[in-house]
Structures are given as C-alpha cells and as structure tokens.
Amino acid sequence: QKEVEQDPGPLSVPEGAIVSLNCTYSNSAFQYFMWYRQYSRKGPELLMYTYSSGNKEDGRFTAQVDKSSKYISLFIRDSQPSDSATYLCAMKTTDSWGKFQFGAGTQVVVTP
Amino acid sequence: NAGVTQTPKFQVLKTGQSMTLQCAQDMNHEYMSWYRQDPGMGLRLIHYSVGAGITDQGEVPNGYNVSRSTTEDFPLRLLSAAPSQTSVYFCASSSGSRGEKLFFGSGTQLSVL
C-alpha cells in the first residue's frame, strides 16, 4: 500500500465552482504538507505549503491538514479554466531532508 | 531568472545505450534531487544530494548513477538503458530549513526502445 493515496480523477467542475481535492496518508511522522500544480508537459510548481496541522489560505486557495485523521485537503474557490491541471500532494517528515512522498495526482478540468 | 534547467527535453534511446540527463540550478540551493514520473505512480525519488560531494539513494535508484561536484550541477546517468526506464524525469532543488520547498525543472521525456 502506498504511503500517500490520492484519487486520480479526472474531476470536472464548471467555472466558478469550488474544487475540493484531498489526500490520505499512513505515516504519522509526516510534518510538512505541500500541494503542487502541474500543467501538461511542465514541471510541478509549489502552490501551498503547511507545517503540521491547521489551515492556510492564499488568495483563492485553502489548504487544510488534519493529522488526527491523516488527511489533507486543498480547496480552490471561484475556479477558472486556467486552474485545469493535475494537482499533486506531497509530504515529508522533519528529519528526511527533501525526501518527499508524492500522491499520484488528481487531474482537474474546469469547464467554461 | 532560470531556476532549474534540464536538458535534453526529449530523448529516445535503444536498450543498452547509456546517457546523461543534465540538471543545473542558479538559486544556490544545497539540496538537489531527481524524480521519475510514471502514470498512476506519482513522482518517485531516484537519487538526491544534500550538498556538493554528497549523494544518496532514493526510492528507485537501480540503473541510475549521480554525482555532485558543484552546488549548481547534478547530472543523472543511465548506465544501460532498459524499457522500464521509459518515463518523464524531473530534477528539483529545494530551499527551506528542512529542504521542504521543491523547485522543479521542466522535465526530460525519455523513451527506451
């Protein structure tokens, strides 16, 4: 079983809707939680980064971490066609320098 | 502002051939790494380096070699290419107190026939 599970989608939503993405994980030692956005044929780019539990908001994006449930979420408000991409969750422990575990990614399609 | 630069963008190899994927970063990051991305598998760590002269294996290191002679460069060598190495390869460097923020290159799409 993978350490990080993520539904591959595709997730199709109309423009303006809220996109809800999530990942579950099994390693309780994970402390750093990231969301990356990847456009087709491009490298992933860091969207959101959270340390330990709690919520973090940045513009239209909100990241949530629930360590008790081993569950993280990303919400995109007022979705735009330009948000159509694959979203990858990633996480790491405190002492694993740069050694991330990635989810397989969820493909999101925002239709005009 | 170049960031992480990978070359080539595309490559086709025959089984048994060797080649080197180049990676350079201009952000003075100590930590660099190589990932491969396969459908349904996500990104998997091949090798990483925490500084010049220091490298270590990741999750899927077999068939690959790395070296880190400078802070800027981190090449990945395929010793004897196999069809199972057909994948998209990403180089990354990271910042943050625990290397928690990864910056990726644009990738190399490799096909091994």
gemmi code that builds the backbone of each chain (N, CA, C; Angstrom):
import gemmi

chains = {
    "A": [
        ("GLN", (0.848, -1.201, 0.000), (0.000, 0.000, 0.000), (0.882, 1.249, 0.000)),
        ("LYS", (0.487, 2.221, -0.814), (1.255, 3.446, -0.888), (1.120, 4.240, 0.397)),
        ("GLU", (2.188, 5.006, 0.708), (2.141, 5.859, 1.901), (1.180, 7.015, 1.723)),
        ("VAL", (1.015, 7.471, 0.481), (0.139, 8.604, 0.199), (-0.847, 8.191, -0.890)),
        ("GLU", (-2.122, 8.335, -0.621), (-3.163, 7.980, -1.570), (-3.889, 9.229, -2.056)),
        ("GLN", (-4.114, 9.270, -3.373), (-4.782, 10.422, -3.967), (-5.629, 9.937, -5.130)),
        ("ASP", (-6.876, 10.349, -5.173), (-7.775, 9.949, -6.250), (-7.299, 10.573, -7.558)),
        ("PRO", (-7.099, 9.768, -8.618), (-6.545, 10.324, -9.856), (-7.512, 11.157, -10.680)),
        ("GLY", (-8.838, 11.076, -10.377), (-9.817, 11.820, -11.148), (-10.039, 11.162, -12.505)),
        ("PRO", (-10.428, 11.918, -13.560), (-10.485, 13.375, -13.556), (-11.673, 13.934, -12.790)),
        ("LEU", (-11.476, 15.151, -12.273), (-12.507, 15.878, -11.570), (-12.914, 17.048, -12.454)),
        ("SER", (-14.149, 17.027, -12.924), (-14.623, 18.060, -13.830), (-15.614, 18.959, -13.103)),
        ("VAL", (-15.364, 20.272, -13.147), (-16.230, 21.234, -12.473), (-16.508, 22.399, -13.408)),
        ("PRO", (-17.660, 23.065, -13.247), (-17.929, 24.261, -14.051), (-17.180, 25.461, -13.496)),
        ("GLU", (-16.865, 26.380, -14.364), (-16.181, 27.604, -13.959), (-16.941, 28.281, -12.824)),
        ("GLY", (-16.194, 28.742, -11.816), (-16.805, 29.408, -10.674), (-17.096, 28.500, -9.496)),
        ("ALA", (-17.065, 27.188, -9.720), (-17.339, 26.237, -8.631), (-16.122, 26.102, -7.720)),
        ("ILE", (-16.361, 25.475, -6.580), (-15.265, 25.164, -5.651), (-14.704, 23.788, -6.006)),
        ("VAL", (-13.397, 23.734, -6.136), (-12.714, 22.457, -6.367), (-12.215, 21.939, -5.027)),
        ("SER", (-12.511, 20.695, -4.728), (-12.101, 20.080, -3.470), (-11.229, 18.866, -3.764)),
        ("LEU", (-10.008, 18.913, -3.280), (-9.046, 17.832, -3.500), (-8.549, 17.316, -2.162)),
        ("ASN", (-8.191, 16.047, -2.116), (-7.700, 15.529, -0.845), (-6.716, 14.385, -1.042)),
        ("CYS", (-5.965, 14.131, 0.002), (-5.030, 13.012, 0.083), (-5.112, 12.404, 1.466)),
        ("THR", (-4.909, 11.113, 1.529), (-4.767, 10.431, 2.807), (-3.369, 9.847, 2.877)),
        ("TYR", (-2.887, 9.654, 4.081), (-1.539, 9.122, 4.251), (-1.490, 8.197, 5.446)),
        ("SER", (-0.438, 7.404, 5.513), (-0.350, 6.399, 6.572), (0.766, 6.685, 7.585)),
        ("ASN", (1.745, 7.501, 7.211), (2.891, 7.744, 8.079), (2.610, 8.916, 9.019)),
        ("SER", (2.425, 8.626, 10.300), (2.096, 9.678, 11.259), (3.265, 10.621, 11.515)),
        ("ALA", (4.445, 10.299, 11.014), (5.621, 11.160, 11.205), (5.688, 12.310, 10.207)),
        ("PHE", (4.829, 12.297, 9.192), (4.823, 13.406, 8.235), (4.468, 14.696, 8.955)),
        ("GLN", (5.271, 15.747, 8.686), (5.047, 17.037, 9.336), (4.898, 18.175, 8.322)),
        ("TYR", (5.439, 17.984, 7.138), (5.378, 19.021, 6.100), (4.451, 18.541, 4.997)),
        ("PHE", (3.507, 19.400, 4.612), (2.485, 19.025, 3.641), (2.420, 20.079, 2.555)),
        ("MET", (2.523, 19.635, 1.312), (2.582, 20.556, 0.181), (1.563, 20.174, -0.879)),
        ("TRP", (1.150, 21.153, -1.630), (0.346, 20.936, -2.840), (1.087, 21.563, -4.012)),
        ("TYR", (1.215, 20.772, -5.087), (1.839, 21.239, -6.311), (0.809, 21.207, -7.439)),
        ("ARG", (0.961, 22.143, -8.355), (0.140, 22.180, -9.569), (1.048, 21.838, -10.740)),
        ("GLN", (0.569, 20.983, -11.620), (1.358, 20.590, -12.785), (0.509, 20.707, -14.042)),
        ("TYR", (0.917, 21.605, -14.920), (0.284, 21.698, -16.230), (0.897, 20.643, -17.142)),
        ("SER", (0.150, 20.320, -18.198), (0.579, 19.271, -19.108), (1.967, 19.572, -19.677)),
        ("ARG", (2.845, 18.586, -19.606), (4.200, 18.670, -20.147), (5.061, 19.751, -19.466)),
        ("LYS", (4.723, 20.055, -18.208), (5.508, 21.007, -17.435), (5.918, 20.372, -16.107)),
        ("GLY", (6.867, 21.005, -15.442), (7.244, 20.553, -14.118), (6.262, 21.038, -13.068)),
        ("PRO", (6.144, 20.313, -11.955), (5.251, 20.762, -10.873), (5.730, 22.089, -10.288)),
        ("GLU", (4.774, 22.898, -9.838), (5.101, 24.156, -9.172), (4.401, 24.194, -7.815)),
        ("LEU", (5.114, 24.684, -6.814), (4.592, 24.710, -5.458), (3.450, 25.716, -5.334)),
        ("LEU", (2.315, 25.227, -4.839), (1.143, 26.086, -4.616), (1.011, 26.490, -3.154)),
        ("MET", (1.011, 25.490, -2.299), (0.750, 25.726, -0.884), (1.674, 24.838, -0.057)),
        ("TYR", (2.037, 25.338, 1.101), (2.939, 24.610, 1.985), (2.466, 24.836, 3.420)),
        ("THR", (2.312, 23.742, 4.165), (1.835, 23.811, 5.547), (2.730, 22.955, 6.426)),
        ("TYR", (3.047, 23.488, 7.579), (3.792, 22.710, 8.563), (2.841, 22.277, 9.663)),
        ("SER", (2.829, 20.971, 9.934), (1.992, 20.368, 10.971), (0.515, 20.572, 10.649)),
        ("SER", (-0.315, 20.773, 11.630), (-1.756, 20.829, 11.420), (-2.249, 22.242, 11.154)),
        ("GLY", (-3.525, 22.331, 10.753), (-4.154, 23.632, 10.626), (-4.506, 23.978, 9.204)),
        ("ASN", (-4.952, 25.207, 9.036), (-5.375, 25.728, 7.745), (-4.424, 26.816, 7.283)),
        ("LYS", (-4.359, 26.974, 5.972), (-3.576, 28.061, 5.396), (-4.313, 28.558, 4.167)),
        ("GLU", (-4.418, 29.863, 4.045), (-5.143, 30.445, 2.924), (-4.223, 31.354, 2.129)),
        ("ASP", (-4.346, 31.280, 0.797), (-3.566, 32.143, -0.078), (-4.423, 32.456, -1.293)),
        ("GLY", (-5.038, 33.620, -1.272), (-5.918, 34.002, -2.375), (-7.099, 33.061, -2.491)),
        ("ARG", (-7.258, 32.428, -3.638), (-8.371, 31.501, -3.865), (-8.111, 30.096, -3.319)),
        ("PHE", (-6.925, 29.872, -2.803), (-6.518, 28.537, -2.365), (-6.516, 28.426, -0.841)),
        ("THR", (-7.049, 27.303, -0.351), (-7.010, 26.995, 1.076), (-6.529, 25.563, 1.250)),
        ("ALA", (-5.523, 25.396, 2.092), (-5.003, 24.069, 2.407), (-5.354, 23.740, 3.844)),
        ("GLN", (-5.793, 22.503, 4.063), (-6.130, 22.042, 5.405), (-5.381, 20.754, 5.698)),
        ("VAL", (-4.948, 20.624, 6.956), (-4.279, 19.411, 7.402), (-4.983, 18.912, 8.658)),
        ("ASP", (-5.393, 17.670, 8.638), (-5.988, 17.016, 9.813), (-5.115, 15.809, 10.155)),
        ("LYS", (-4.165, 16.019, 11.043), (-3.223, 14.949, 11.357), (-3.883, 13.812, 12.111)),
        ("SER", (-4.927, 14.086, 12.874), (-5.589, 13.011, 13.613), (-6.236, 12.013, 12.664)),
        ("SER", (-6.697, 12.504, 11.509), (-7.315, 11.632, 10.507), (-6.357, 11.261, 9.389)),
        ("LYS", (-5.163, 11.818, 9.422), (-4.157, 11.608, 8.364), (-4.770, 11.964, 6.998)),
        ("TYR", (-5.211, 13.204, 6.908), (-5.998, 13.648, 5.755), (-5.659, 15.101, 5.482)),
        ("ILE", (-5.339, 15.403, 4.207), (-5.107, 16.795, 3.854), (-6.003, 17.170, 2.686)),
        ("SER", (-6.336, 18.457, 2.611), (-7.250, 18.926, 1.575), (-6.741, 20.212, 0.955)),
        ("LEU", (-7.156, 20.427, -0.281), (-6.923, 21.689, -0.983), (-8.247, 22.121, -1.590)),
        ("PHE", (-8.623, 23.363, -1.331), (-9.841, 23.921, -1.901), (-9.468, 25.089, -2.815)),
        ("ILE", (-10.083, 25.117, -3.975), (-9.891, 26.216, -4.923), (-11.238, 26.883, -5.108)),
        ("ARG", (-11.329, 28.132, -4.682), (-12.596, 28.870, -4.826), (-12.629, 29.573, -6.165)),
        ("ASP", (-13.863, 29.856, -6.632), (-14.047, 30.601, -7.883), (-13.121, 30.047, -8.982)),
        ("SER", (-13.253, 28.756, -9.248), (-12.333, 28.098, -10.174), (-12.422, 28.709, -11.577)),
        ("GLN", (-11.271, 28.720, -12.244), (-11.120, 29.274, -13.584), (-10.615, 28.181, -14.530)),
        ("PRO", (-10.884, 28.335, -15.828), (-10.326, 27.353, -16.781), (-8.815, 27.218, -16.658)),
        ("SER", (-8.134, 28.295, -16.249), (-6.675, 28.236, -16.084), (-6.250, 27.370, -14.894)),
        ("ASP", (-7.212, 26.976, -14.052), (-6.908, 26.058, -12.947), (-6.892, 24.602, -13.410)),
        ("SER", (-7.250, 24.354, -14.651), (-7.225, 22.988, -15.195), (-5.788, 22.500, -15.227)),
        ("ALA", (-5.514, 21.470, -14.460), (-4.150, 20.957, -14.290), (-4.239, 19.689, -13.445)),
        ("THR", (-3.099, 19.101, -13.212), (-3.011, 17.997, -12.253), (-2.448, 18.538, -10.955)),
        ("TYR", (-3.097, 18.175, -9.853), (-2.685, 18.649, -8.536), (-2.098, 17.481, -7.743)),
        ("LEU", (-0.888, 17.680, -7.276), (-0.161, 16.652, -6.553), (-0.019, 17.049, -5.099)),
        ("CYS", (-0.312, 16.138, -4.203), (0.013, 16.382, -2.805), (1.380, 15.750, -2.528)),
        ("ALA", (2.076, 16.316, -1.561), (3.380, 15.790, -1.187), (3.581, 16.012, 0.312)),
        ("MET", (4.343, 15.164, 0.915), (4.590, 15.302, 2.341), (5.927, 14.696, 2.721)),
        ("LYS", (6.458, 15.141, 3.874), (7.751, 14.646, 4.325), (7.821, 14.729, 5.843)),
        ("THR", (8.754, 13.978, 6.384), (8.991, 14.050, 7.820), (9.982, 15.168, 8.117)),
        ("THR", (10.163, 15.482, 9.377), (11.052, 16.569, 9.770), (12.498, 16.269, 9.441)),
        ("ASP", (12.918, 15.022, 9.645), (14.342, 14.706, 9.516), (14.725, 14.139, 8.160)),
        ("SER", (13.808, 14.019, 7.223), (14.123, 13.487, 5.893), (14.382, 14.648, 4.953)),
        ("TRP", (15.633, 15.052, 4.835), (15.983, 16.197, 4.020), (15.508, 16.032, 2.597)),
        ("GLY", (14.452, 16.780, 2.237), (13.994, 16.808, 0.861), (13.432, 15.504, 0.329)),
        ("LYS", (13.253, 14.489, 1.153), (12.733, 13.198, 0.680), (11.224, 13.204, 0.826)),
        ("PHE", (10.559, 13.562, -0.256), (9.120, 13.694, -0.248), (8.445, 12.413, -0.699)),
        ("GLN", (7.257, 12.206, -0.193), (6.349, 11.194, -0.725), (5.225, 11.929, -1.438)),
        ("PHE", (5.027, 11.579, -2.712), (4.016, 12.250, -3.516), (2.800, 11.364, -3.718)),
        ("GLY", (1.630, 12.001, -3.792), (0.461, 11.311, -4.290), (0.558, 11.194, -5.805)),
        ("ALA", (-0.308, 10.373, -6.393), (-0.268, 10.140, -7.841), (-0.812, 11.322, -8.631)),
        ("GLY", (-1.507, 12.254, -7.953), (-2.037, 13.425, -8.638), (-3.492, 13.278, -9.023)),
        ("THR", (-4.236, 14.379, -8.938), (-5.639, 14.427, -9.377), (-5.745, 15.392, -10.537)),
        ("GLN", (-6.301, 14.910, -11.648), (-6.495, 15.783, -12.804), (-7.785, 16.573, -12.624)),
        ("VAL", (-7.683, 17.876, -12.754), (-8.842, 18.765, -12.607), (-9.121, 19.446, -13.947)),
        ("VAL", (-10.387, 19.445, -14.346), (-10.808, 20.130, -15.562), (-11.901, 21.117, -15.185)),
        ("VAL", (-11.647, 22.391, -15.446), (-12.637, 23.438, -15.186), (-13.213, 23.866, -16.530)),
        ("THR", (-14.501, 23.655, -16.701), (-15.137, 23.938, -18.000), (-15.803, 25.309, -17.978)),
        ("PRO", (-15.595, 26.084, -19.062), (-16.189, 27.436, -19.123), (-17.711, 27.385, -19.142)),
    ],
    "B": [
        ("ASN", (15.730, 34.878, -14.819), (15.750, 34.010, -13.646), (15.496, 32.584, -14.077)),
        ("ALA", (16.567, 31.794, -14.317), (16.428, 30.489, -14.941), (15.847, 29.460, -13.984)),
        ("GLY", (16.243, 29.429, -12.695), (15.736, 28.415, -11.776), (16.452, 27.088, -11.974)),
        ("VAL", (15.675, 26.033, -12.281), (16.226, 24.702, -12.522), (16.116, 24.417, -14.019)),
        ("THR", (17.243, 24.122, -14.644), (17.287, 23.889, -16.086), (17.681, 22.453, -16.369)),
        ("GLN", (16.845, 21.770, -17.162), (17.112, 20.383, -17.543), (17.318, 20.282, -19.049)),
        ("THR", (18.275, 19.455, -19.449), (18.463, 19.123, -20.857), (18.819, 17.649, -20.983)),
        ("PRO", (18.390, 16.981, -22.094), (17.509, 17.497, -23.131), (16.054, 17.446, -22.680)),
        ("LYS", (15.142, 17.958, -23.475), (13.719, 17.871, -23.180), (13.134, 16.535, -23.632)),
        ("PHE", (13.659, 15.994, -24.686), (13.205, 14.699, -25.212), (14.426, 13.868, -25.584)),
        ("GLN", (14.314, 12.554, -25.415), (15.392, 11.658, -25.798), (14.821, 10.284, -26.077)),
        ("VAL", (15.315, 9.672, -27.157), (14.971, 8.286, -27.470), (16.262, 7.483, -27.457)),
        ("LEU", (16.248, 6.398, -26.716), (17.415, 5.525, -26.616), (17.047, 4.109, -27.032)),
        ("LYS", (18.060, 3.372, -27.424), (17.889, 1.946, -27.632), (18.321, 1.210, -26.368)),
        ("THR", (17.728, 0.058, -26.142), (18.095, -0.743, -24.979), (19.603, -0.971, -24.948)),
        ("GLY", (20.185, -0.718, -23.769), (21.609, -0.930, -23.593), (22.458, 0.329, -23.753)),
        ("GLN", (21.904, 1.356, -24.363), (22.650, 2.607, -24.513), (22.735, 3.328, -23.168)),
        ("SER", (23.740, 4.172, -23.062), (23.880, 4.986, -21.857), (23.712, 6.453, -22.232)),
        ("MET", (23.346, 7.251, -21.259), (23.251, 8.687, -21.499), (23.222, 9.417, -20.158)),
        ("THR", (23.421, 10.734, -20.240), (23.387, 11.586, -19.060), (22.328, 12.662, -19.230)),
        ("LEU", (21.458, 12.775, -18.237), (20.499, 13.870, -18.175), (21.123, 14.988, -17.340)),
        ("GLN", (21.120, 16.183, -17.926), (21.770, 17.302, -17.258), (20.767, 18.106, -16.428)),
        ("CYS", (21.246, 18.628, -15.312), (20.431, 19.481, -14.445), (21.319, 20.550, -13.836)),
        ("ALA", (20.886, 21.791, -13.915), (21.621, 22.898, -13.315), (20.632, 23.844, -12.648)),
        ("GLN", (21.053, 24.397, -11.496), (20.217, 25.391, -10.816), (21.065, 26.594, -10.446)),
        ("ASP", (20.436, 27.757, -10.499), (21.155, 29.003, -10.221), (20.640, 29.703, -8.963)),
        ("MET", (20.036, 28.934, -8.056), (19.454, 29.516, -6.850), (20.321, 29.253, -5.617)),
        ("ASN", (21.481, 28.647, -5.831), (22.421, 28.360, -4.740), (21.813, 27.434, -3.677)),
        ("HIS", (20.946, 26.519, -4.131), (20.345, 25.553, -3.208), (21.309, 24.410, -2.948)),
        ("GLU", (21.419, 24.024, -1.693), (22.289, 22.904, -1.355), (21.663, 21.570, -1.764)),
        ("TYR", (20.355, 21.459, -1.634), (19.688, 20.184, -1.862), (19.192, 20.081, -3.293)),
        ("MET", (19.525, 18.957, -3.959), (19.007, 18.671, -5.301), (18.584, 17.212, -5.372)),
        ("SER", (17.668, 16.936, -6.275), (17.138, 15.573, -6.359), (16.651, 15.272, -7.765)),
        ("TRP", (16.499, 13.981, -8.050), (15.941, 13.503, -9.303), (14.727, 12.626, -8.998)),
        ("TYR", (13.649, 12.886, -9.751), (12.429, 12.096, -9.656), (12.086, 11.547, -11.036)),
        ("ARG", (11.387, 10.429, -11.039), (10.752, 9.973, -12.259), (9.241, 9.968, -12.033)),
        ("GLN", (8.515, 10.247, -13.119), (7.060, 10.314, -13.023), (6.444, 9.355, -14.029)),
        ("ASP", (5.699, 8.411, -13.532), (5.020, 7.428, -14.355), (3.528, 7.481, -14.087)),
        ("PRO", (2.712, 7.185, -15.104), (1.246, 7.254, -14.933), (0.778, 6.414, -13.757)),
        ("GLY", (-0.029, 7.016, -12.895), (-0.583, 6.306, -11.761), (0.367, 6.073, -10.605)),
        ("MET", (1.639, 6.466, -10.784), (2.645, 6.202, -9.741), (3.083, 7.469, -9.029)),
        ("GLY", (2.751, 8.600, -9.544), (3.226, 9.825, -8.939), (4.712, 10.028, -9.182)),
        ("LEU", (5.307, 10.885, -8.416), (6.744, 11.165, -8.508), (7.481, 10.273, -7.523)),
        ("ARG", (8.505, 9.610, -8.017), (9.306, 8.732, -7.154), (10.758, 9.188, -7.170)),
        ("LEU", (11.337, 9.253, -5.991), (12.689, 9.772, -5.811), (13.718, 8.742, -6.267)),
        ("ILE", (14.641, 9.180, -7.122), (15.686, 8.281, -7.634), (16.964, 8.435, -6.800)),
        ("HIS", (17.522, 9.641, -6.810), (18.710, 9.970, -6.023), (18.582, 11.403, -5.544)),
        ("TYR", (19.310, 11.719, -4.487), (19.310, 13.092, -4.012), (20.679, 13.453, -3.470)),
        ("SER", (20.883, 14.756, -3.292), (22.167, 15.255, -2.783), (21.899, 16.416, -1.834)),
        ("VAL", (22.565, 16.386, -0.690), (22.381, 17.468, 0.290), (23.505, 18.503, 0.194)),
        ("GLY", (24.399, 18.312, -0.779), (25.468, 19.282, -0.985), (26.528, 18.698, -1.888)),
        ("ALA", (27.429, 19.545, -2.352), (28.491, 19.089, -3.240), (29.281, 17.958, -2.585)),
        ("GLY", (29.480, 16.878, -3.342), (30.229, 15.727, -2.861), (29.434, 14.716, -2.072)),
        ("ILE", (28.130, 14.981, -1.844), (27.298, 14.102, -1.024), (26.065, 13.688, -1.813)),
        ("THR", (25.920, 12.382, -2.025), (24.724, 11.873, -2.702), (24.191, 10.663, -1.947)),
        ("ASP", (22.932, 10.353, -2.181), (22.328, 9.188, -1.533), (21.189, 8.674, -2.393)),
        ("GLN", (20.802, 7.438, -2.131), (19.765, 6.791, -2.923), (18.380, 7.144, -2.416)),
        ("GLY", (17.459, 7.209, -3.375), (16.077, 7.394, -3.028), (15.324, 6.085, -3.095)),
        ("GLU", (14.090, 6.164, -3.550), (13.184, 5.008, -3.568), (13.474, 4.043, -4.718)),
        ("VAL", (13.900, 4.569, -5.877), (14.091, 3.738, -7.068), (15.450, 4.016, -7.718)),
        ("PRO", (16.580, 3.677, -7.075), (17.892, 4.075, -7.585), (18.521, 3.132, -8.614)),
        ("ASN", (17.992, 1.909, -8.734), (18.666, 0.913, -9.567), (18.704, 1.329, -11.035)),
        ("GLY", (19.904, 1.240, -11.623), (20.085, 1.578, -13.030), (20.498, 3.019, -13.258)),
        ("TYR", (20.636, 3.778, -12.190), (20.980, 5.197, -12.287), (22.181, 5.524, -11.393)),
        ("ASN", (23.027, 6.439, -11.883), (24.118, 6.963, -11.070), (24.064, 8.474, -11.047)),
        ("VAL", (24.555, 9.057, -9.950), (24.637, 10.507, -9.852), (25.976, 10.887, -9.239)),
        ("SER", (26.340, 12.150, -9.444), (27.493, 12.738, -8.769), (27.187, 14.213, -8.574)),
        ("ARG", (27.853, 14.833, -7.632), (27.600, 16.261, -7.359), (28.957, 16.912, -7.085)),
        ("SER", (29.565, 17.419, -8.143), (30.886, 18.037, -7.998), (30.776, 19.531, -7.700)),
        ("THR", (29.660, 20.146, -8.044), (29.442, 21.563, -7.753), (28.053, 21.748, -7.153)),
        ("THR", (27.821, 22.890, -6.534), (26.493, 23.189, -5.994), (25.465, 23.286, -7.107)),
        ("GLU", (25.884, 23.779, -8.287), (24.938, 24.093, -9.359), (24.462, 22.885, -10.155)),
        ("ASP", (25.305, 21.860, -10.307), (25.014, 20.784, -11.260), (24.770, 19.437, -10.582)),
        ("PHE", (23.830, 18.692, -11.129), (23.501, 17.380, -10.573), (23.049, 16.469, -11.715)),
        ("PRO", (23.984, 15.904, -12.476), (23.613, 15.063, -13.618), (23.165, 13.667, -13.191)),
        ("LEU", (22.271, 13.100, -13.982), (21.765, 11.740, -13.755), (22.224, 10.865, -14.915)),
        ("ARG", (22.900, 9.763, -14.615), (23.417, 8.870, -15.649), (22.621, 7.573, -15.687)),
        ("LEU", (22.192, 7.224, -16.891), (21.601, 5.901, -17.121), (22.719, 5.023, -17.658)),
        ("LEU", (23.023, 3.963, -16.965), (24.199, 3.162, -17.278), (23.968, 2.258, -18.493)),
        ("SER", (22.837, 1.582, -18.533), (22.477, 0.674, -19.619), (20.948, 0.707, -19.719)),
        ("ALA", (20.457, 1.558, -20.603), (19.023, 1.848, -20.624), (18.172, 0.599, -20.852)),
        ("ALA", (17.039, 0.554, -20.152), (16.079, -0.531, -20.279), (14.695, 0.063, -20.551)),
        ("PRO", (13.815, -0.674, -21.227), (12.460, -0.148, -21.486), (11.733, 0.294, -20.215)),
        ("SER", (12.040, -0.322, -19.076), (11.398, 0.059, -17.808), (11.800, 1.459, -17.347)),
        ("GLN", (12.824, 2.021, -17.988), (13.254, 3.374, -17.643), (12.578, 4.440, -18.511)),
        ("THR", (11.686, 4.012, -19.373), (10.871, 4.966, -20.113), (10.003, 5.727, -19.120)),
        ("SER", (10.150, 7.052, -19.099), (9.484, 7.840, -18.071), (9.734, 9.314, -18.356)),
        ("VAL", (9.147, 10.160, -17.531), (9.481, 11.579, -17.523), (10.309, 11.836, -16.272)),
        ("TYR", (11.464, 12.465, -16.470), (12.400, 12.696, -15.379), (12.414, 14.171, -14.997)),
        ("PHE", (12.324, 14.420, -13.701), (12.359, 15.785, -13.198), (13.514, 15.940, -12.217)),
        ("CYS", (14.230, 17.029, -12.410), (15.239, 17.450, -11.454), (14.620, 18.527, -10.579)),
        ("ALA", (15.025, 18.572, -9.316), (14.494, 19.581, -8.409), (15.574, 20.053, -7.463)),
        ("SER", (15.462, 21.290, -7.041), (16.299, 21.785, -5.956), (15.355, 22.326, -4.887)),
        ("SER", (15.852, 22.482, -3.688), (14.928, 22.892, -2.631), (15.541, 23.915, -1.692)),
        ("SER", (14.659, 24.693, -1.096), (15.030, 25.676, -0.099), (14.222, 25.411, 1.168)),
        ("GLY", (14.475, 26.184, 2.199), (13.781, 25.986, 3.463), (14.708, 25.314, 4.457)),
        ("SER", (14.391, 25.448, 5.719), (15.267, 24.945, 6.778), (15.409, 23.431, 6.740)),
        ("ARG", (14.393, 22.743, 6.203), (14.437, 21.283, 6.104), (14.298, 20.840, 4.652)),
        ("GLY", (14.630, 21.746, 3.711), (14.509, 21.406, 2.297), (13.079, 21.138, 1.887)),
        ("GLU", (12.147, 21.848, 2.515), (10.741, 21.499, 2.330), (10.086, 22.120, 1.097)),
        ("LYS", (10.736, 23.051, 0.416), (10.128, 23.690, -0.760), (10.896, 23.291, -2.003)),
        ("LEU", (10.285, 22.448, -2.814), (10.921, 21.951, -4.024), (10.626, 22.849, -5.216)),
        ("PHE", (11.650, 23.052, -6.033), (11.506, 23.774, -7.293), (11.933, 22.820, -8.397)),
        ("PHE", (11.036, 22.586, -9.342), (11.274, 21.589, -10.374), (11.725, 22.211, -11.691)),
        ("GLY", (12.487, 21.433, -12.439), (12.761, 21.752, -13.821), (11.581, 21.370, -14.693)),
        ("SER", (11.709, 21.560, -15.985), (10.595, 21.321, -16.911), (10.513, 19.878, -17.381)),
        ("GLY", (11.489, 19.054, -17.036), (11.391, 17.632, -17.305), (12.094, 17.177, -18.564)),
        ("THR", (12.453, 15.889, -18.576), (13.004, 15.213, -19.750), (12.136, 13.989, -20.016)),
        ("GLN", (11.562, 13.932, -21.207), (10.761, 12.767, -21.585), (11.681, 11.769, -22.272)),
        ("LEU", (11.853, 10.613, -21.653), (12.780, 9.593, -22.155), (12.013, 8.359, -22.604)),
        ("SER", (12.320, 7.908, -23.813), (11.762, 6.648, -24.317), (12.905, 5.699, -24.596)),
        ("VAL", (12.790, 4.478, -24.090), (13.789, 3.447, -24.338), (13.136, 2.336, -25.140)),
        ("LEU", (13.664, 2.109, -26.340), (13.054, 1.131, -27.256), (13.741, -0.234, -27.164)),
    ],
}
model = gemmi.Model(1)
for chain_id, residues in chains.items():
    chain = gemmi.Chain(chain_id)
    for i, (resn, *xyz) in enumerate(residues, 1):
        res = gemmi.Residue()
        res.name, res.seqid = resn, gemmi.SeqId(i, " ")
        for name, pos in zip(("N", "CA", "C"), xyz):
            atom = gemmi.Atom()
            atom.name, atom.element = name, gemmi.Element(name[0])
            atom.pos, atom.b_iso = gemmi.Position(*pos), 0.0
            res.add_atom(atom)
        chain.add_residue(res)
    model.add_chain(chain)
structure = gemmi.Structure()
structure.add_model(model)
structure.setup_entities()
